[in-house]
């Protein structure tokens, strides 16, 4: 099973603060399959849509955790 993790955060995407939830999810998923991609995007609909399409169509993730 291939996983991807998408974190939506304006501050984390700009490097203002550290994303703690995304890495925690990646760590939790490790025994169940491979996390192929982990990305952070700003809280903007177009950016979220673009990231989800990328993770589904290009990365071919079986499940995307947001």
Order of alpha helices (4+ residues) and beta strands (2+ residues): beta-alpha-alpha-beta-alpha-beta
